Amino acid sequence: YENFSVLSPLVPEDRRDDFAAIYAFSRWADALGDEAGSRERATELLAWWRGELEKMSAGEARHPVFVALAPTVARRGLDLGLFRDLLAAFELDQVKTRYATWDEALDYCRLSANPVGRLVLATLGERCDDAMLAASDATCTALQLTNHWQDIRRDWGERRRIYVPADMHDIADFESRLDRTIAQGYSCDAAFFGDSRRLVRRLVAKTWDLWEAGEPLLPGVTPASRPLIWLFAAGGRSVLREIERWNCETVLDRPRLSKFRKAALVLRASASARFGWRLPALPLPSAWIVDPEPDPDAARFPRRAESAPAEAGT
């Protein structure tokens, strides 16, 4: 509901009903997973939603969302396994609240994020060869991880979930110290605050690598689809830049794009879609200049150089 009204004008008119049906499926699944009141109830409701999906696959759609989704799946040749993967991610959230390794976090993104990009490409009628799917997966994983690093405080404070991989840090008592920081702010544990800032910087640097791996996606799609795909990528990259501008202090608060910044991105995409104007370059990593003190973990956790090209086109 917060994104679809903005994105829908960029979707070709003959695909909007298809996007609406896919969005409705995803929005319902998201609400059932996060707003059911308890993990037990969420698990029960997600099982019901999975059952409705299987009824649709058998030609027996009953729920209005699946009545709308069935012709979209048939018309666009969508893989039902992608919908099952999305549901598996919501189900996993009910039983798994911590991630031991970076690879585990990537596995979660393969369920929760990558199917979305593949559904978008198929619905738009874009080519879905191995190279395009790899670029799409990298972009969607980068977007999901960007949201995770943006929401460290909220995910733990409100949902008791930590997507930060344990193998990316050796901060003692991470969760209890995070609780105290959320409750009391910086003054309660200055050492943890510095450690967590350096941790988020490492996570951000690794996420930029994924954004770079997804760069072939934009030139690979047709001009008609490019403004929509650009807005996805530009929005996610801009959030990661905002985390950098906040000095990676997401254990204290949640960085957000300003209304002006959001409007500028949407206007650029809309102008390109309507008038065929050239899209600006995507945002690039910022120079690491806000927190210049040496990182004692640099040898163990290597990251990209602390200088990067200036942001282009912004």
VOBA-1610 file (N, C-alpha, C; in pm, whole numbers, padded with zeros to 5 digits, always signed):
BEGIN
Tyr+00082-00121+00000Tyr+00000+00000+00000Tyr+00085+00126+00000Glu+00206+00120+00059Glu+00288+00240+00063Glu+00368+00258-00066Asn+00382+00155-00148Asn+00464+00163-00269Asn+00385+00147-00397Phe+00278+00072-00393Phe+00214+00031-00519Phe+00154+00151-00593Ser+00096+00247-00520Ser+00035+00362-00587Ser+00140+00445-00659Val+00264+00444-00609Val+00373+00518-00674Val+00424+00443-00795Leu+00438+00312-00783Leu+00496+00232-00890Leu+00400+00208-01006Ser+00272+00199-00977Ser+00178+00153-01080Ser+00175+00241-01205Pro+00190+00375-01197Pro+00191+00452-01323Pro+00309+00419-01414Leu+00416+00361-01358Leu+00531+00323-01440Leu+00515+00186-01505Val+00413+00113-01464Val+00387-00020-01520Val+00305-00004-01647Pro+00340-00072-01755Pro+00258-00064-01876Pro+00111-00095-01844Glu+00023-00020-01906Glu-00119-00029-01870Glu-00173-00170-01883Asp-00127-00243-01985Asp-00179-00378-02005Asp-00121-00479-01907Arg-00033-00435-01816Arg+00023-00524-01714Arg-00021-00485-01573Arg-00096-00378-01558Arg-00125-00328-01423Arg-00213-00422-01343Asp-00311-00484-01407Asp-00393-00582-01333Asp-00308-00700-01286Asp-00212-00741-01368Asp-00123-00850-01329Asp-00038-00810-01208Phe+00019-00691-01212Phe+00099-00644-01099Phe+00013-00631-00974Ala-00110-00584-00990Ala-00199-00569-00875Ala-00228-00704-00811Ala-00248-00807-00892Ala-00276-00940-00838Ala-00155-00996-00764Ile-00036-00978-00822Ile+00086-01026-00756Ile+00109-00949-00627Tyr+00087-00818-00631Tyr+00105-00736-00512Tyr+00006-00777-00403Ala-00118-00804-00441Ala-00218-00843-00342Ala-00177-00973-00273Phe-00130-01070-00351Phe-00082-01194-00291Phe+00028-01166-00189Ser+00126-01087-00229Ser+00241-01060-00143Ser+00202-00979-00021Arg+00113-00882-00040Arg+00073-00797+00071Arg-00004-00878+00176Trp-00091-00965+00131Trp-00163-01051+00224Trp-00067-01141+00301Ala+00026-01203+00229Ala+00122-01292+00294Ala+00204-01215+00397Asp+00247-01095+00363Asp+00326-01012+00454Asp+00245-00981+00580Ala+00119-00943+00561Ala+00035-00909+00677Ala+00009-01032+00764Leu-00016-01145+00702Leu-00040-01267+00780Leu+00084-01305+00860Gly+00202-01280+00804Gly+00324-01317+00873Gly+00361-01222+00986Asp+00331-01092+00969Asp+00381-00993+01065Asp+00275-00931+01154Glu+00149-00947+01120Glu+00046-00875+01193Glu-00060-00967+01253Ala-00025-01094+01271Ala-00123-01190+01322Ala-00133-01190+01474Gly-00037-01127+01542Gly-00042-01120+01688Gly+00048-01218+01758Ser+00077-01330+01697Ser+00168-01429+01755Ser+00225-01513+01642Arg+00340-01572+01668Arg+00401-01656+01566Arg+00319-01780+01539Glu+00256-01833+01642Glu+00173-01952+01623Glu+00055-01922+01531Arg-00010-01808+01556Arg-00124-01770+01472Arg-00077-01738+01330Ala+00037-01671+01318Ala+00090-01639+01186Ala+00120-01767+01107Thr+00178-01866+01174Thr+00208-01993+01107Thr+00081-02059+01058Glu-00022-02054+01141Glu-00151-02113+01102Glu-00210-02042+00981Leu-00207-01910+00981Leu-00265-01833+00871Leu-00185-01848+00742Leu-00054-01854+00755Leu+00028-01874+00636Leu+00005-02013+00574Ala-00019-02112+00660Ala-00052-02246+00608Ala-00184-02241+00531Trp-00279-02164+00585Trp-00406-02148+00512Trp-00382-02079+00377Trp-00299-01976+00375Trp-00271-01903+00251Trp-00200-01993+00150Arg-00110-02077+00199Arg-00044-02173+00111Arg-00146-02271+00053Gly-00241-02312+00137Gly-00347-02401+00088Gly-00430-02338-00022Glu-00459-02207-00009Glu-00533-02137-00113Glu-00453-02131-00243Leu-00320-02114-00232Leu-00235-02114-00351Leu-00240-02250-00420Glu-00237-02358-00342Glu-00241-02491-00403Glu-00378-02517-00466Lys-00483-02466-00405Lys-00616-02479-00468Lys-00618-02408-00603Met-00556-02290-00608Met-00550-02218-00734Met-00472-02298-00838Ser-00361-02360-00797Ser-00280-02438-00892Ser-00357-02557-00946Ala-00457-02603-00869Ala-00540-02715-00914Ala-00664-02668-00989Gly-00671-02537-01016Gly-00786-02483-01089Gly-00907-02460-01004Glu-00887-02446-00872Glu-01000-02431-00779Glu-00986-02306-00694Ala-00946-02193-00757Ala-00927-02069-00682Ala-01059-02025-00618Arg-01051-01988-00489Arg-01172-01946-00417Arg-01158-01805-00361His-01045-01780-00297His-01026-01647-00238His-01014-01543-00349Pro-01069-01421-00331Pro-01064-01320-00438Pro-00924-01291-00490Val-00823-01291-00402Val-00687-01266-00448Val-00645-01372-00547Phe-00676-01496-00520Phe-00634-01604-00609Phe-00722-01612-00733Val-00848-01570-00723Val-00932-01559-00843Val-00870-01459-00940Ala-00813-01350-00885Ala-00746-01251-00969Ala-00609-01297-01016Leu-00539-01372-00931Leu-00404-01414-00963Leu-00400-01524-01069Ala-00498-01612-01069Ala-00495-01728-01160Ala-00479-01687-01306Pro-00558-01594-01359Pro-00538-01558-01500Pro-00403-01490-01526Thr-00350-01418-01426Thr-00218-01357-01441Thr-00112-01465-01456Val-00117-01567-01372Val-00021-01677-01380Val-00028-01744-01516Ala-00149-01766-01564Ala-00166-01833-01693Ala-00121-01743-01808Arg-00161-01617-01802Arg-00134-01524-01912Arg+00015-01494-01926Arg+00086-01483-01813Arg+00228-01445-01816Arg+00322-01564-01797Gly+00265-01683-01783Gly+00349-01802-01769Gly+00434-01800-01644Leu+00378-01755-01532Leu+00455-01740-01409Leu+00477-01874-01340Asp+00593-01888-01281Asp+00631-02009-01209Asp+00570-02005-01068Leu+00483-02100-01038Leu+00422-02103-00904Leu+00525-02127-00795Gly+00639-02186-00829Gly+00743-02205-00730Gly+00791-02075-00671Leu+00784-01965-00746Leu+00825-01834-00694Leu+00731-01788-00584Phe+00603-01813-00600Phe+00505-01777-00496Phe+00526-01866-00372Arg+00556-01991-00396Arg+00583-02082-00283Arg+00708-02038-00206Asp+00809-01990-00279Asp+00930-01943-00212Asp+00899-01821-00124Leu+00820-01730-00175Leu+00784-01613-00095Leu+00714-01655+00034Leu+00623-01748+00023Leu+00555-01798+00143Leu+00653-01866+00237Ala+00748-01939+00183Ala+00848-02006+00267Ala+00927-01904+00349Ala+00954-01787+00291Ala+01027-01683+00365Ala+00944-01632+00482Phe+00817-01607+00460Phe+00731-01561+00569Phe+00717-01668+00677Glu+00711-01793+00634Glu+00704-01902+00731Glu+00835-01914+00809Leu+00947-01894+00742Leu+01076-01900+00809Leu+01088-01793+00916Asp+01031-01676+00892Asp+01036-01568+00990Asp+00969-01606+01122Gln+00880-01702+01119Gln+00810-01742+01241Gln+00894-01835+01327Val+00994-01899+01270Val+01072-01998+01346Val+01221-01965+01354Lys+01268-01874+01268Lys+01410-01840+01267Lys+01425-01690+01289Thr+01491-01653+01396Thr+01504-01511+01429Thr+01648-01464+01430Arg+01744-01553+01403Arg+01885-01518+01403Arg+01955-01592+01289Tyr+02060-01530+01238Tyr+02134-01587+01125Tyr+02281-01599+01162Ala+02334-01719+01150Ala+02469-01746+01195Ala+02574-01698+01097Thr+02545-01703+00968Thr+02646-01673+00867Thr+02589-01582+00759Trp+02680-01519+00687Trp+02642-01437+00573Trp+02568-01521+00469Asp+02612-01642+00446Asp+02545-01729+00347Asp+02402-01761+00390Glu+02378-01776+00519Glu+02241-01798+00567Glu+02153-01677+00535Ala+02207-01559+00554Ala+02130-01438+00523Ala+02099-01432+00373Leu+02196-01471+00290Leu+02172-01473+00146Leu+02067-01578+00109Asp+02069-01693+00178Asp+01967-01795+00152Asp+01827-01743+00183Tyr+01815-01665+00290Tyr+01686-01606+00322Tyr+01641-01512+00209Cys+01733-01432+00157Cys+01699-01340+00049Cys+01657-01415-00078Arg+01713-01534-00098Arg+01673-01613-00215Arg+01525-01650-00210Leu+01472-01658-00090Leu+01328-01686-00075Leu+01246-01558-00068Ser+01295-01459+00006Ser+01213-01343+00039Ser+01219-01232-00066Ala+01327-01225-00143Ala+01347-01111-00233Ala+01360-01152-00379Asn+01444-01250-00406Asn+01473-01283-00545Asn+01350-01324-00627Pro+01252-01395-00567Pro+01133-01427-00647Pro+01059-01304-00697Val+01065-01194-00622Val+00995-01072-00665Val+01052-01022-00797Gly+01185-01014-00805Gly+01246-00967-00929Gly+01214-01057-01047Arg+01215-01187-01024Arg+01186-01280-01133Arg+01040-01268-01178Leu+00950-01246-01083Leu+00810-01226-01119Leu+00791-01096-01198Val+00863-00992-01157Val+00854-00864-01229Val+00903-00880-01372Leu+01018-00944-01391Leu+01071-00961-01526Leu+00974-01041-01613Ala+00923-01152-01558Ala+00832-01236-01637Ala+00703-01163-01671Thr+00651-01088-01576Thr+00525-01017-01599Thr+00542-00906-01702Leu+00659-00841-01701Leu+00686-00737-01799Leu+00718-00795-01937Gly+00739-00926-01944Gly+00775-00987-02071Gly+00921-00970-02108Glu+01006-00944-02008Glu+01150-00928-02034Glu+01216-01065-02047Arg+01332-01066-02108Arg+01404-01193-02122Arg+01451-01240-01984Cys+01446-01369-01965Cys+01480-01429-01836Cys+01586-01536-01852Asp+01694-01501-01925Asp+01805-01595-01938Asp+01888-01591-01810Asp+01990-01676-01805Asp+02068-01690-01682Asp+02133-01559-01640Ala+02186-01483-01737Ala+02254-01359-01703Ala+02157-01257-01644Met+02038-01246-01702Met+01940-01150-01650Met+01888-01193-01513Leu+01866-01322-01495Leu+01818-01368-01365Leu+01924-01348-01257Ala+02050-01368-01292Ala+02157-01345-01194Ala+02163-01198-01154Ala+02150-01108-01252Ala+02152-00965-01221Ala+02030-00925-01140Ser+01915-00982-01172Ser+01794-00954-01096Ser+01807-01003-00953Asp+01859-01125-00936Asp+01875-01181-00801Asp+01970-01094-00718Ala+02080-01050-00778Ala+02176-00967-00705Ala+02111-00835-00662Thr+02033-00776-00752Thr+01965-00650-00721Thr+01865-00669-00608Cys+01784-00774-00617Cys+01681-00796-00514Cys+01743-00832-00380Thr+01850-00912-00380Thr+01917-00944-00255Thr+01977-00817-00194Ala+02038-00733-00277Ala+02094-00608-00227Ala+01985-00519-00166Leu+01870-00514-00232Leu+01760-00433-00179Leu+01710-00487-00045Gln+01698-00620-00035Gln+01653-00680+00090Gln+01754-00655+00201Leu+01881-00674+00175Leu+01983-00651+00278Leu+01989-00505+00318Thr+01975-00416+00221Thr+01970-00272+00254Thr+01859-00245+00354Asn+01743-00304+00332Asn+01632-00285+00425Asn+01664-00345+00562His+01733-00458+00564His+01770-00519+00693His+01863-00427+00772Trp+01964-00370+00705Trp+02058-00285+00779Trp+01991-00152+00818Gln+01896-00109+00741Gln+01819+00011+00776Gln+01732-00014+00899Asp+01686-00138+00915Asp+01584-00169+01017Asp+01639-00248+01135Ile+01770-00243+01162Ile+01825-00321+01273Ile+01751-00291+01403Arg+01733-00165+01433Arg+01666-00127+01558Arg+01522-00175+01559Arg+01449-00153+01450Arg+01307-00189+01448Arg+01287-00340+01446Asp+01366-00412+01367Asp+01351-00558+01359Asp+01371-00623+01496Trp+01471-00576+01571Trp+01494-00636+01701Trp+01399-00579+01807Gly+01379-00449+01806Gly+01297-00387+01908Gly+01150-00426+01900Glu+01098-00444+01778Glu+00956-00471+01761Glu+00926-00617+01731Arg+01018-00687+01664Arg+00988-00822+01616Arg+01084-00926+01669Arg+01185-00882+01743Arg+01285-00973+01802Arg+01352-01059+01697Arg+01386-00998+01584Arg+01458-01065+01477Arg+01589-00993+01453Ile+01693-01070+01428Ile+01824-01016+01394Ile+01868-01080+01263Tyr+01878-00999+01159Tyr+01927-01051+01032Tyr+02078-01031+01017Val+02141-00959+01109Val+02285-00940+01105Val+02354-01075+01128Pro+02434-01123+01035Pro+02498-01255+01053Pro+02597-01253+01168Ala+02591-01356+01250Ala+02681-01362+01366Ala+02827-01370+01324Asp+02855-01431+01208Asp+02995-01444+01168Asp+03055-01315+01114Met+02975-01208+01110Met+03026-01078+01067Met+03079-00994+01182His+03066-01044+01305His+03113-00965+01419His+03151-01058+01533Asp+03222-01004+01630Asp+03250-01078+01753Asp+03219-00989+01873Ile+03109-00915+01863Ile+03065-00826+01970Ile+02999-00909+02078Ala+03052-00906+02198Ala+02997-00987+02307Ala+02860-00934+02348Asp+02770-01027+02383Asp+02636-00992+02433Asp+02565-00894+02338Phe+02575-00921+02209Phe+02524-00827+02110Phe+02377-00790+02134Glu+02294-00890+02156Glu+02150-00863+02165Glu+02113-00787+02291Ser+02171-00825+02406Ser+02137-00754+02529Ser+02189-00611+02526Arg+02306-00591+02466Arg+02359-00455+02455Arg+02278-00373+02355Leu+02226-00440+02252Leu+02138-00371+02159Leu+02009-00328+02230Asp+01955-00414+02315Asp+01837-00376+02394Asp+01863-00251+02477Arg+01978-00246+02544Arg+02009-00130+02627Arg+02027-00004+02542Thr+02089-00021+02426Thr+02109+00094+02339Thr+01975+00147+02288Ile+01884+00057+02252Ile+01751+00099+02206Ile+01678+00174+02317Ala+01693+00124+02440Ala+01620+00185+02552Ala+01682+00316+02599Gln+01816+00325+02597Gln+01882+00437+02662Gln+01963+00526+02570Gly+01990+00483+02448Gly+02066+00566+02357Gly+02216+00547+02371Tyr+02289+00636+02308Tyr+02434+00624+02296Tyr+02505+00620+02431Ser+02458+00699+02526Ser+02533+00716+02650Ser+02542+00589+02732Cys+02454+00491+02708Cys+02452+00372+02794Cys+02570+00280+02766Asp+02624+00280+02644Asp+02729+00183+02609Asp+02804+00236+02487Ala+02892+00332+02511Ala+02961+00397+02400Ala+03048+00298+02323Ala+03108+00201+02392Ala+03192+00103+02324Ala+03110+00020+02226Phe+02992-00025+02268Phe+02905-00102+02178Phe+02862-00017+02060Phe+02834+00110+02086Phe+02791+00198+01980Phe+02897+00208+01871Gly+03023+00222+01911Gly+03131+00226+01812Gly+03148+00093+01740Asp+03140-00017+01813Asp+03153-00149+01752Asp+03042-00175+01651Ser+02920-00138+01689Ser+02806-00163+01600Ser+02814-00076+01476Arg+02865+00045+01490Arg+02881+00132+01374Arg+02979+00071+01274Arg+03090+00019+01324Arg+03186-00045+01234Arg+03129-00172+01172Leu+03047-00244+01249Leu+02981-00363+01195Leu+02890-00325+01078Val+02807-00225+01097Val+02715-00185+00990Val+02793-00136+00868Arg+02905-00070+00891Arg+02988-00027+00778Arg+03035-00148+00696Arg+03072-00257+00761Arg+03113-00377+00688Arg+02996-00436+00610Leu+02878-00437+00673Leu+02760-00490+00606Leu+02724-00405+00485Val+02733-00274+00500Val+02703-00184+00390Val+02800-00206+00274Ala+02929-00221+00306Ala+03028-00242+00200Ala+03001-00370+00123Lys+02966-00479+00192Lys+02936-00605+00123Lys+02809-00593+00039Thr+02716-00511+00086Thr+02591-00493+00011Thr+02615-00414-00116Trp+02706-00317-00113Trp+02741-00246-00236Trp+02796-00342-00341Asp+02868-00444-00299Asp+02919-00542-00396Asp+02805-00610-00470Leu+02696-00637-00398Leu+02579-00700-00461Leu+02509-00602-00556Trp+02498-00476-00514Trp+02440-00377-00605Trp+02520-00371-00735Glu+02652-00376-00722Glu+02736-00373-00843Glu+02714-00497-00929Ala+02698-00612-00866Ala+02674-00735-00942Ala+02543-00728-01019Gly+02447-00647-00971Gly+02319-00635-01038Gly+02314-00529-01146Glu+02425-00460-01171Glu+02423-00349-01267Glu+02386-00389-01410Pro+02413-00511-01457Pro+02369-00546-01593Pro+02218-00552-01610Leu+02142-00550-01502Leu+01996-00561-01513Leu+01936-00444-01589Leu+01974-00322-01553Leu+01910-00205-01610Leu+01931-00194-01761Pro+02053-00204-01811Pro+02068-00199-01957Pro+02013-00322-02028Gly+01986-00429-01954Gly+01937-00551-02016Gly+01788-00553-02043Val+01712-00466-01976Val+01567-00463-01998Val+01534-00367-02112Thr+01413-00378-02163Thr+01371-00291-02272Thr+01348-00149-02222Pro+01355-00049-02311Pro+01333+00090-02269Pro+01199+00112-02198Ala+01097+00037-02236Ala+00966+00055-02173Ala+00968+00018-02025Ser+01048-00083-01991Ser+01054-00130-01852Ser+01160-00057-01770Arg+01249+00014-01835Arg+01367+00068-01766Arg+01333+00167-01655Pro+01237+00260-01673Pro+01209+00353-01563Pro+01164+00283-01435Leu+01082+00178-01447Leu+01036+00105-01329Leu+01153+00035-01260Ile+01237-00033-01337Ile+01351-00104-01279Ile+01450-00004-01219Trp+01470+00109-01288Trp+01559+00214-01236Trp+01511+00264-01101Leu+01379+00282-01086Leu+01327+00334-00959Leu+01352+00236-00845Phe+01334+00107-00870Phe+01368+00006-00768Phe+01514+00021-00724Ala+01603+00024-00824Ala+01746+00027-00793Ala+01788+00160-00732Ala+01741+00269-00789Ala+01779+00401-00737Ala+01727+00422-00596Gly+01606+00374-00569Gly+01553+00387-00433Gly+01634+00309-00332Gly+01666+00183-00363Gly+01744+00102-00270Gly+01884+00156-00250Arg+01950+00197-00357Arg+02084+00253-00346Arg+02083+00384-00266Ser+01978+00462-00283Ser+01969+00587-00209Ser+01953+00562-00059Val+01879+00457-00024Val+01867+00422+00118Val+02003+00382+00174Leu+02080+00303+00098Leu+02212+00263+00146Leu+02303+00385+00162Arg+02293+00479+00070Arg+02368+00603+00085Arg+02324+00679+00210Glu+02194+00676+00239Glu+02145+00745+00357Glu+02199+00681+00484Ile+02209+00547+00485Ile+02271+00479+00599Ile+02414+00529+00617Glu+02487+00545+00508Glu+02623+00598+00516Glu+02623+00740+00573Arg+02529+00822+00526Arg+02524+00959+00575Arg+02495+00964+00725Trp+02424+00867+00774Trp+02394+00857+00918Trp+02510+00795+00993Asn+02623+00778+00925Asn+02741+00718+00987Asn+02712+00575+01034Cys+02621+00507+00963Cys+02590+00366+00991Cys+02542+00345+01135Glu+02468+00440+01188Glu+02422+00433+01327Glu+02279+00380+01336Thr+02251+00271+01268Thr+02115+00221+01261Thr+02071+00144+01384Val+02160+00123+01481Val+02115+00065+01608Val+02042+00171+01691Leu+02058+00298+01655Leu+01991+00406+01729Leu+01863+00452+01663Asp+01859+00451+01531Asp+01741+00502+01463Asp+01737+00445+01322Arg+01629+00475+01253Arg+01608+00421+01119Arg+01623+00533+01017Pro+01731+00533+00939Pro+01745+00636+00835Pro+01633+00623+00732Arg+01585+00738+00688Arg+01477+00739+00587Arg+01512+00839+00479Leu+01465+00812+00359Leu+01476+00911+00254Leu+01376+01023+00281Ser+01416+01145+00257Ser+01324+01257+00276Ser+01214+01253+00171Lys+01104+01322+00198Lys+00995+01329+00101Lys+01044+01394-00029Phe+01131+01492-00016Phe+01184+01557-00135Phe+01265+01458-00218Arg+01348+01379-00152Arg+01431+01282-00223Arg+01344+01176-00292Lys+01243+01127-00222Lys+01152+01029-00282Lys+01083+01088-00404Ala+01033+01212-00388Ala+00962+01276-00499Ala+01054+01296-00619Ala+01180+01333-00592Ala+01275+01353-00702Ala+01297+01224-00779Leu+01310+01113-00708Leu+01331+00985-00775Leu+01211+00947-00861Val+01091+00965-00805Val+00970+00929-00878Val+00953+01018-01000Leu+00979+01148-00985Leu+00964+01240-01097Leu+01062+01207-01210Arg+01184+01169-01173Arg+01282+01132-01276Arg+01237+01009-01353Ala+01189+00909-01279Ala+01142+00788-01346Ala+01019+00817-01431Ser+00928+00898-01378Ser+00805+00931-01452Ser+00835+01010-01578Ala+00927+01106-01568Ala+00962+01186-01685Ala+01026+01099-01793Ser+01107+01005-01752Ser+01168+00915-01849Ser+01063+00829-01917Ala+00967+00777-01837Ala+00863+00692-01893Ala+00773+00770-01989Arg+00745+00896-01957Arg+00650+00973-02038Arg+00714+01037-02160Phe+00835+01091-02142Phe+00896+01169-02250Phe+01017+01100-02313Gly+01053+00984-02259Gly+01169+00915-02313Gly+01301+00978-02275Trp+01302+01059-02168Trp+01426+01124-02127Trp+01523+01020-02072Arg+01649+01053-02083Arg+01753+00963-02033Arg+01751+00961-01880Leu+01763+00843-01824Leu+01764+00830-01679Leu+01900+00868-01622Pro+01903+00928-01503Pro+02032+00961-01441Pro+02108+00834-01403Ala+02238+00851-01380Ala+02318+00741-01329Ala+02268+00701-01191Leu+02281+00574-01161Leu+02239+00527-01029Leu+02335+00578-00921Pro+02284+00600-00799Pro+02371+00643-00689Pro+02483+00542-00665Leu+02601+00594-00632Leu+02720+00514-00606Leu+02757+00524-00458Pro+02847+00437-00412Pro+02890+00447-00272Pro+02951+00582-00242Ser+02932+00628-00121Ser+02993+00754-00079Ser+03134+00728-00028Ala+03213+00835-00016Ala+03343+00824+00047Ala+03322+00803+00197Trp+03403+00717+00257Trp+03390+00688+00400Trp+03466+00794+00479Ile+03403+00909+00500Ile+03474+01020+00561Ile+03417+01060+00696Val+03300+01010+00732Val+03235+01057+00854Val+03300+00997+00977Asp+03343+00874+00968Asp+03396+00802+01084Asp+03534+00749+01048Pro+03638+00836+01049Pro+03764+00797+00990Pro+03857+00718+01082Glu+03817+00691+01208Glu+03910+00623+01296Glu+03939+00482+01246Pro+04059+00430+01269Pro+04094+00296+01218Pro+03999+00190+01273Asp+03970+00094+01190Asp+03884-00017+01229Asp+03972-00132+01276Pro+03967-00168+01405Pro+04054-00274+01454Pro+04025-00410+01392Asp+03909-00424+01331Asp+03873-00552+01269Asp+03898-00552+01120Ala+03969-00451+01068Ala+03982-00438+00923Ala+04046-00561+00860Ala+04146-00620+00927Ala+04213-00736+00869Ala+04121-00857+00863Arg+04037-00871+00966Arg+03947-00985+00970Arg+03827-00965+00879Phe+03780-00841+00870Phe+03661-00809+00791Phe+03699-00709+00683Pro+03763-00749+00576Pro+03803-00654+00472Pro+03682-00592+00406Arg+03696-00467+00367Arg+03589-00397+00297Arg+03650-00318+00183Arg+03566-00261+00099Arg+03614-00182-00013Arg+03692-00061+00036Ala+03772-00003-00051Ala+03851+00112-00012Ala+03761+00225+00037Glu+03815+00310+00123Glu+03734+00413+00186Glu+03718+00536+00098Ser+03732+00517-00027Ser+03706+00626-00122Ser+03634+00567-00239Ala+03532+00637-00285Ala+03454+00586-00398Ala+03419+00703-00486Pro+03382+00678-00611Pro+03343+00789-00698Pro+03227+00867-00639Ala+03223+00994-00665Ala+03111+01076-00617Ala+02984+01027-00682Glu+02873+01049-00611Glu+02744+01006-00664Glu+02714+01077-00794Ala+02671+01001-00891Ala+02643+01059-01021Ala+02495+01085-01038Gly+02467+01195-01105Gly+02328+01222-01143Gly+02238+01262-01029Thr+02290+01307-00914Thr+02204+01347-00805Thr+02243+01485-00759
//
